[in-house]
Amino acid sequence: MQSSPAEGEGVTIEWCERRLLARIHRYTLKRLRSEIEPVAPADYLRFLFEWHSVGALRADGPAALAAALEQLEGFSAPATIWETDILPARVADYAPYMLDQLCAGGAVAWMRMLPPRSGDDQRHAGPVRGTPIALVARAALSHWRGLTDVPDPVAINLSHAARGVHDALKQHGALFFSDLLDFTGLLRTQAEGALGELAAWGLAASDTFAGLRSLIIPAGKRAALGHSARYCPRHGDAYGVSQGGRWSLTSPGMITGDAAADSEALTHLAQVLLRRYGVVFRKVLERESGLPPWRELLYIYRRLEARGELRGGRFVDGFAGEQFALPEAVGALREVRRREKTGELLSVAATDVLNLVGIVTPGARVPVQGENRVLYRDGVPLAVQVAEEVRFLETVTADAEWALRNRLLRRTQPPASGTVQ
């Protein structure tokens, strides 16, 4: 708020000009907000499918993967889901070496951001397969570590092998797997189990995703997978623990109390959420975990709107509170609203950020776990798979039910265009 002149100073021309400019700016923002015509929730979901380039819109190559990771930065999903559902849904030719190259080149890092639940066993944080893992830009790693609660290893009942690996990493710094074996004297299987335990607790990570991948896939299956059609032999054994690069301990979040640093980290998070959803409002963020209070994000979004870096207004109908959108998202939303519905079907994993059933759309939420899935038709949930049971949310003909069930379970590859009635 613009302050008034101090008593005795009088009203200067400069002060009047600042007041006038501030008033014009407020009127401009109000006019821009009034120009927005909100879209229905189903249209917003159709927009999100295009925004994330899923389904028939998938692109190819490393550039497509980099774009997907930029949108998904900081989003936590079970470790095993990233390469079976989330990334292949966005990159048509996804192969493990593509992610490993980005990690090895220093562009991307993986980490556990969410601490184990208080009810988890004190000896194990849970299987590595189900460990919530986030992929983040390494350049922004300090921001994300400030939002991460790394457990105190002293307070955790680690196994003897995990304690030995932790001590070796603490004493010698980042180590290759072969060096870990030398320093700890553990058998290969013991060291792998110890690394899995540390990774599940969020205490250790490797240079590439191959290190985590090797802990997810049973040893007996790695050789067969290494010769699959989706594997690129030029880049080595993508499924071996020895290909994971160096392992190192996860640095705890640094609470410096520096207001400027904290503001920079929060601003980065707010911008990441804008890239993820195109349009941000309080309700759509309910799938996100570990976020600061909405009021803190709201302050940043209002500041960015005042700078002209984003738009404020009512973009999605049916939700209370303020909404903010990237300028390019405003035009894309408008285009989606005008476009005729084609009956397009899209199946996504319940662990995907696009599972917004019960958040953006009406109905009960689909649990974010296991093999649960959602089938959308034109942005409206049509069927869900929960605990191996398929339920239809709309009435469909008997002839269409079999095809829709297969599409939900991905038993058939969806065509570039075409629908099931």
N, C-alpha and C positions, 0 to 999 in steps of 0.2 A: 504494500500500500504506500502511495506517495505521501510523505510527511509534509506538514504545513510549515511555513517559515517560522523561525523562532520569534518569540515576542520581542518587538522592537526592531526587527530586521525590515519589516515592510514586505510588500508583495513585489517581487522583482519580475522583470520580463522573462528571464530564464526560467523561473519557477512556474510561471503561467504557461510557458511553452511546453514544459515537461508534463504538466497536468493535461494540457490539450492533446498532446501526443498519446498519453496513456489512455485518455478517453476514446480517441479515434481507434486505438488498437483494440480496446474492449469491444467497441461497436463492430469492428471488422471480424473479430473472432465470433461474435454472436451471429453476424450475418452468414458467415461460412457454415456455422453449425446448423442454421435454419435451412440451408440449401440441401442438407442430407435427407434422402428418402430411405427409410430403413427397409431391409430385406427380411423375409421370413427365415426362421431358423434353418429350414431345409435348404434354402438357397445359400445360407452362410456355410453349411456343410459342403454343398456342391462347390462353393468357392474354395474351401479348404482342401478338397481333393485335388483341384487344379493347382492350388498354391503349393502343395507338397508333391505335385507331379506323380501321383500314384495311379495304379491301374494302367489303362491304355495310354496314359500320358508319360509313362516312364521314359527317361532318356538313357543314353549309353555313356560309358567311359568314366574316367577319373573326375572330370569336371562335374558330372551329374552326382557322383558320390560326395564331392566336396560341397556342392550346393545343399544336398540333403543333410549333411553333418552340420552345416552352418545353421539350418533351421532347427535341428534337433539338439543343438548344443545344451548340455546341462540337463537333458531329460533322462530320468532314470527308468530303465527297463531291465527285466531279468537277463542275465548274461547270455543265455542260450538263445534268446529271442532276436537279438540284434541281427545275426547273420542268417536266421531261418525265416524271418518275417519282415522286420522293420526295414532293413536296407534293401533286400530284394524287391520289396513292394515299390521302391522308388528308383532303383537302378536296374535296368533291364538285363545287363550283362554282369551283374555283381559277382565278383570272385574274391576269396579271402585275401589274395596278395594285394588287392587294391587298397584295402584298409591298412594292411601292414606297411605299405609304402608310405602312406600319409603319416602313420605313427613314427616310423623309422626316420622319416625326413624332418621330424620335429613340428609338424603342423597340428597333429591331434594327439591327445593323451586320453587314456581311460582311467577311471577312478570310481570308487564307491563313495557317494555323497551322503546317502542315508544311513545312519547308524542302525545296527541290529535292534530289533524290538526288545523291550525290557523283559518280555516273557521268553526270549530265546534261551536255549540251553547255554549254560555258562562255559561249557567246554567247546562247543561248536556254534558258529554264527549261522549255520545252515549250509546246505550244499552250494557249491560254487555255481551250479547251473541256474539256481534261482536267485542268486545274489543280484540286487539292483545295481546296475553299472551305468555310468554316464560317460559319454564321449564329449570332450571339451577341447576348445582351441588351446594349444599349449601356451600361446602368448597371453591368454587370459587365465592361466592356471592359478595365479595368485588370487584373483577375484573369487574363483570357485572354492579354493581352499578356505577362504574366509567364511564361506557359507557351510563348510563341512565340519561335522563333529567327529573327529578321529578319537576312538576310544583309547584309554590309557592301558598300554600293554601290561603294566604291573597289576592292574585290577582285573585282568582277564585270566581265566584258568586255561592258558594255552597248553597244548601237548608238549612233551619234552622235545620232540623234533622241531615243532614250530618255534619254540623258545630258542633252540639252537640256531635256526636259520635267522631269526630276528636279531639275535646277538651278533651273528656274523655280519649281517648287513649294517648294523649299527656301528660295528667296529671298523669295517673295511669300506663302507660306502657301497655304491652300486656294483653288483657282481654278475657275471655271466653264470649260467647254470652249472657249467663245469667247475667254475671256481667255488661255487657254493658246496659242491660235493667234496672238493678238496679241503675247504676250511672246516666243514662240519663233520666229515667222516661218515655221512649218512649214505644209505643205499639210494639208488635213483628213485625208486617208488616212495621211499620215506621222504625224500626231499620234495617230490612232487606233492605229496599229501600235505607237507608242512607249508608249502607255498599256497596251496589251495585254502588252507585254514587262515593264513594271513590275509589273502586276497578277500576271503569271505568276510573277515572282520574289517576290511578297509585299511589294513596296516601296511600292505605292500602292493606294488604294481610293477609291470614290466614295460620296456621301451615300446613294444609293439603289441598288437592284439593277439598275435600268435601265442604269446605266453599264456594269456587267459584262455584262449581257445584250446590249448593243450590240456588244460585242467578241466575243461568242460567235457571233452570227448574222451571216452574210455580208450585206454592204450591199444586195445585189440582192434579198434575201429579206425585208428588214425591212418594206417597204411592203406586201407581200402579207400578211404576218403581222399587221400593224397593223389590217387590216380583217377579221380572222377573227372567228368567232362568239364566241370566248373573250376577246375584247378589249373593253374598256369605253371608248368614245370620250370620255366626259366627262373623263377624266383625261389626255388628251394622248397623244402618240406614245410608247408604252411601249418601243419598240424603237430609238429614236434616241439616239445618244451625247450629244446636246445635252440630253436629258431626265434625264441621270444626276446632276444636281446638281453640287456642287463636288467636285473631285478633290483629294486631299491625300496626303502621304507617311505611311506607316505608322510609328508610333512604335515604337522597339525595346523589347523587354521590359526592365522596370526591376527589377533585382536590388538591392533596398535593404538586405538583411540584417536588416530589421525582422522579428523573430520573430512579432509579432502580425499584421503585414500578410501574411506568408507563410502563417500558419495560417488567416487569413480566406480567402485565395485557395484554399487546399487544401480547406477546408470547403465552399466554394461548389462546387468541382469534384465533391466527394463527393456533395453533394446533387443536382447535375445528373445524375450517373450513376444515382442512386436514381430520379429522375423518369423517366429513359430506360428503365430495365429493370424497375422495380418491385421486383425482387429482384436483389441484387448479390452476386456471388462472383467469385473470381479468374478462373475459366475463361471466364465470359461476357464479360469485358472484353478478351478477346484481339483483338476487332475494333477496339478503340479504339487510337488512335495518340497518342504523346507524353504518356502518363500517367506520373505519378511511380510509384515502386515500390509494390507492393501493401501492404507493411508500413506505409507512411505513411497510406494510405487506411484500413487496418485499425484503426489507432489512433483515427482520427476516428469510424469506425463504432462501435467499442466505446464511445467517449465518448457518442455520440448514443443508443446503446442504454441506457446507464446513466441518461441523462436521460429516458428514456421516449419519445423522439421516433421511434424505429424498433424493430423486433423482430429478434432474433437467433434462429437455429435452423437446422434442416435443412428447407428449403423445396422444393428440387428434388433428386430422388433421383439418385444416381450420380456425384456430384462431391465431391471431398475439400475440406477446408478450411471455414472459417467462412462463413456466409451471413447476409445482412441484408435486411430488407424493410420497406417503408413499411406502416404499419398498415392502410391501405385496400387495399393489394395482398394482404395475408394473406387477407382475406375474399373478394376476387375470385378468388384461386387456389383457395380451397375451393369456390367456386361452379362454377368451370370443371371441377374434378375430378368433381363430382357430375353435371354435365350430360351427357346422352347425346351421343355423336358422331353427326354428321349427314352426314359425307362432304363437308364444305365445302371448296371449292377456293380457293386464293389464290395469285396470281402476283406476285412481287416482284422488283425489280431486284437483281442481285448486289451493287450498290453501296449498297443500302439496309441500314440497321442491322439489319433483320430477316433478313438472310442469315446464319443461324447454322448452316448445314450444315457438319459436321465440327468444330463447336465445342460446341453443345448436343446436336445429333443425331449419330449415327455417320456414317461415310463420308468420302470425300475432300471437301475444301473446294472451293467454287465460286469461281474467281478473281474478285476485286473489280475488274473492268475491263470496258470495252467494253459490248456489248449483252447480256452474260450475264444469265440470269434463273433463278429457282427457282420451281417449282410445288409448293405444299404441299397435302396433303389431311389435314385434321384434325391439323395440326401435324407431319405426317410428310412429308419430302421425297419427292415422287412422280416428278418429272422435272426436268431441268436443261437449259439451253441454254448451251453453252460454245463460243466461237469459231464461232458459227453452226451448230453441230451439236447436235441434240436427243437426249438420252439419257434413257431411262426407268429409274428406280431400282427399280421394282417391275414385276412382270408384269401387263400389262393386255391386255384383249381387243382384237382387231383393229378391232372396231366403235368402241371407245372411244378408240383411239389418235389418230384424226384430231381429235376434239373436244378431247382433252386437250392435244394439240399447239397447237391454236388458242388454248386458254385460257392456256397457258404464254406464247405469243407475243402475247397480248392482242388477237387478231384478232376476238374477240367480247367484248362487254361482259358481265361476270358478272352474273347476276340477283341480286336481293336474297336469295333463297333458292333452293336447287336444286343438284343435284349431277350429276356424270358418273360412272358406275360404271366 
